[in-house]
């Protein structure tokens, strides 16, 4: 696809409450789903995680407009693939998760800097060209890698466990919102919260699915994945039928920042 291809409207959904709910669901499903598939079959996990990721991303990049099913399936595939990628260095090289976190943070900052210098904006409301969409999905993938490593750092390296990690990241994810209310740039607040959805969702999934000796409730990764997929399917179906996440659907309730960016407060 030509990098200069222009779309009629942004190829991302409206950012409002349900956006964050579905995003958190994808992070939880990505964590439990990757663990469950790994327990069933490593080749199967690789086929679904890697093959599924490239297939749905290819379909998303070829599309000319936003569609809830296509978009959120891509996010879900990134969540699954990102979990596997984030765990790779630790499993293969034995590096501590906090080292992996630092590496992913550096890569994310580098990509965001490249994106900003290339396009002049990091706003998700500006994803109206093929080039910007590629930057967007590259950034999304790195946020999953960073978030996964952060969650494992607190739960495993620091020894907080899944329950206290949920508390930590549950509070931390509200900080960008509070700072945005006090004048923080909306784009910075968005990406800060976006990174934190990963360790929060993953900690919840691990707490529900893992056995008691690992600090969990022992529901099983397969059960957590299945329940998550049911909720995910229901919410995405709702968005598809109502068009509630199409850009501009909540225009009357937007707050605008100095760059013309906005975040729905609905």
Helices and strands as residue ranges (DSSP letters): H 17-40, H 42-46, I 47-51, H 52-62, H 68-93, H 97-119, G 124-126, H 130-152, I 153-157, H 161-181, H 186-209, G 212-214, H 221-242, G 251-253, E 254-256, E 262-264
